[in-house]
Amino acid sequence: MAQSKISIASLASLLLLALTITIEAKPKQQKQTNIVFYMHDWETGHNVTAVAVAGLPNKPWKALAFGTLFVIDDDLTVDVDRNSTQIGRAHGLYVYSALDGSDCHMLLSLVFTTKEYNGSTLEIQGADRLFQKSRELSVVSGTGKFRLARGYATLETAFLDLPNSNAILKWNVTVFHY
């Protein structure tokens, strides 16, 4: 009988503790953040940031060529000018995944290096339909200030030098995070 009284007392204490923790715990408020920046993707010329590393056998590895895989380390800046303030880097890869070269599939980590988002990342995945005026990619995750992020990024081509395969993309990113 004494053993059951101890068990009931222990159970009651645990329930009281759990109730106290539940009452005191406050759920984190979800935040929405909007960021606009420019990504400078340079495949030729000075300070190359995108390099073709694989492609179809006996075919040129270049922009708009089906099957060409690029690895990138692109500047993210506050303005379209390549020399404007850098806020981070886009690390990752993209592959031209449409037979006609009109789409590329992107897998990127946007790594922020300045101000309040320093050290935080956003993970991007999706089809970049290159010749559409505006296109949308998914924000599938994040770290640091963007932990548990989800959202979307709208891309527009701000500059395109197709013969030299250089481009500047304007990103408008909306993320929900804690």
C-alpha positions as CSV (number, residue, x, y, z in Angstrom):
1,M,0.0,0.0,0.0
2,A,2.9,2.4,0.8
3,Q,4.3,1.8,-2.6
4,S,1.1,2.9,-4.4
5,K,0.9,6.1,-2.2
6,I,4.5,7.0,-3.4
7,S,3.6,6.3,-7.0
8,I,0.4,8.5,-6.7
9,A,2.4,11.3,-5.0
10,S,5.1,11.1,-7.7
11,L,2.6,11.1,-10.5
12,A,0.8,14.1,-8.9
13,S,4.1,16.0,-8.6
14,L,5.0,15.3,-12.3
15,L,1.5,16.4,-13.5
16,L,1.9,19.7,-11.5
17,L,5.3,20.3,-13.0
18,A,4.1,19.6,-16.5
19,L,1.1,22.0,-16.0
20,T,3.5,24.7,-14.8
21,I,5.8,24.3,-17.8
22,T,2.8,24.3,-20.2
23,I,1.4,27.5,-18.7
24,E,4.8,29.3,-18.7
25,A,5.8,28.2,-22.2
26,K,5.1,30.7,-24.8
27,P,5.0,29.6,-28.5
28,K,7.4,31.5,-30.7
29,Q,5.7,34.0,-33.0
30,Q,6.2,33.3,-36.7
31,K,7.9,36.2,-38.5
32,Q,7.7,37.3,-42.1
33,T,10.8,38.8,-43.7
34,N,11.2,40.3,-47.2
35,I,14.6,40.8,-48.7
36,V,15.5,42.2,-52.2
37,F,19.0,41.8,-53.6
38,Y,20.9,41.1,-56.8
39,M,22.8,37.9,-57.8
40,H,25.7,38.3,-60.1
41,D,26.3,35.2,-62.2
42,W,29.4,35.5,-64.3
43,E,30.6,32.6,-66.5
44,T,33.2,34.6,-68.5
45,G,35.4,37.6,-68.1
46,H,36.8,39.1,-64.9
47,N,36.0,37.3,-61.6
48,V,34.1,34.3,-62.9
49,T,31.6,33.0,-60.3
50,A,30.0,30.1,-62.3
51,V,31.8,27.2,-63.8
52,A,30.5,24.3,-66.0
53,V,31.7,21.0,-64.4
54,A,29.7,18.4,-66.3
55,G,27.6,17.9,-69.4
56,L,26.6,15.6,-72.2
57,P,29.4,13.6,-73.9
58,N,30.6,15.1,-77.2
59,K,28.5,18.3,-76.6
60,P,29.7,21.7,-75.5
61,W,29.3,22.5,-71.8
62,K,27.8,25.9,-71.8
63,A,24.8,28.0,-70.7
64,L,21.5,26.9,-72.3
65,A,22.9,23.5,-73.3
66,F,20.8,20.6,-72.0
67,G,22.5,18.6,-69.3
68,T,25.2,21.2,-68.5
69,L,25.9,21.4,-64.7
70,F,27.3,24.6,-63.2
71,V,28.7,25.1,-59.7
72,I,28.4,28.7,-58.5
73,D,29.7,31.1,-55.9
74,D,27.8,34.3,-56.9
75,D,27.9,37.7,-55.2
76,L,24.7,38.9,-53.6
77,T,24.5,42.7,-53.5
78,V,22.1,45.5,-52.5
79,D,22.0,47.0,-56.0
80,V,22.3,45.9,-59.6
81,D,25.9,47.4,-59.8
82,R,28.4,44.6,-59.4
83,N,30.5,46.8,-57.1
84,S,27.6,47.7,-54.7
85,T,27.6,46.5,-51.1
86,Q,27.8,42.7,-50.8
87,I,25.3,41.1,-48.4
88,G,26.2,37.5,-49.1
89,R,27.0,34.7,-51.5
90,A,24.9,32.2,-53.5
91,H,26.6,28.8,-53.2
92,G,25.3,25.8,-55.1
93,L,24.6,24.4,-58.5
94,Y,22.2,24.6,-61.4
95,V,21.7,22.3,-64.3
96,Y,20.0,23.1,-67.6
97,S,17.2,20.6,-67.4
98,A,15.0,21.4,-70.4
99,L,15.9,19.9,-73.8
100,D,15.6,23.4,-75.4
101,G,17.7,25.0,-72.6
102,S,14.9,27.2,-71.4
103,D,14.8,25.9,-67.8
104,C,17.5,25.3,-65.3
105,H,17.0,23.5,-62.0
106,M,18.6,25.4,-59.1
107,L,19.8,24.1,-55.7
108,L,21.3,27.1,-53.8
109,S,22.3,28.1,-50.3
110,L,22.0,31.9,-49.9
111,V,24.7,32.6,-47.3
112,F,24.2,36.1,-45.7
113,T,27.4,37.9,-44.5
114,T,26.3,41.3,-43.2
115,K,24.1,43.0,-40.7
116,E,21.4,41.3,-38.8
117,Y,21.4,38.1,-41.0
118,N,25.2,37.5,-40.8
119,G,25.8,33.7,-40.8
120,S,22.2,32.8,-41.6
121,T,21.2,30.9,-44.8
122,L,18.2,30.2,-47.0
123,E,18.0,27.1,-49.0
124,I,16.5,27.5,-52.5
125,Q,15.2,24.8,-54.9
126,G,13.2,24.9,-58.1
127,A,13.0,25.4,-61.8
128,D,14.2,28.8,-63.1
129,R,12.3,29.3,-66.3
130,L,14.9,31.6,-67.8
131,F,12.9,33.3,-70.5
132,Q,9.9,34.3,-68.4
133,K,9.9,37.9,-67.2
134,S,9.2,36.8,-63.7
135,R,9.6,33.3,-62.2
136,E,9.3,31.8,-58.7
137,L,11.5,29.4,-56.8
138,S,10.9,27.7,-53.4
139,V,12.5,28.6,-50.1
140,V,12.7,25.1,-48.5
141,S,14.7,25.7,-45.3
142,G,17.0,28.0,-43.5
143,T,19.4,28.4,-40.6
144,G,20.3,31.1,-38.0
145,K,17.8,33.9,-38.1
146,F,15.9,31.9,-40.8
147,R,15.6,28.7,-38.8
148,L,12.6,26.6,-40.1
149,A,12.1,29.0,-43.0
150,R,9.7,28.4,-45.8
151,G,8.6,30.8,-48.5
152,Y,9.3,31.8,-52.1
153,A,11.7,33.9,-54.2
154,T,10.6,35.8,-57.3
155,L,13.4,36.3,-59.8
156,E,13.7,38.8,-62.7
157,T,16.6,39.2,-65.1
158,A,18.1,42.6,-64.5
159,F,20.9,42.2,-67.0
160,L,21.7,39.5,-69.6
161,D,24.8,39.2,-71.8
162,L,23.8,36.0,-73.6
163,P,26.9,35.8,-75.9
164,N,29.2,35.8,-72.8
165,S,26.8,33.9,-70.5
166,N,26.8,36.6,-67.8
167,A,23.6,37.7,-65.9
168,I,22.4,39.7,-63.0
169,L,19.2,38.4,-61.4
170,K,17.0,40.5,-59.1
171,W,15.7,38.4,-56.2
172,N,12.6,39.4,-54.1
173,V,12.5,36.8,-51.3
174,T,9.6,36.3,-48.8
175,V,10.2,33.9,-46.0
176,F,8.3,32.8,-42.9
177,H,10.5,31.8,-40.0
178,Y,10.8,31.7,-36.2
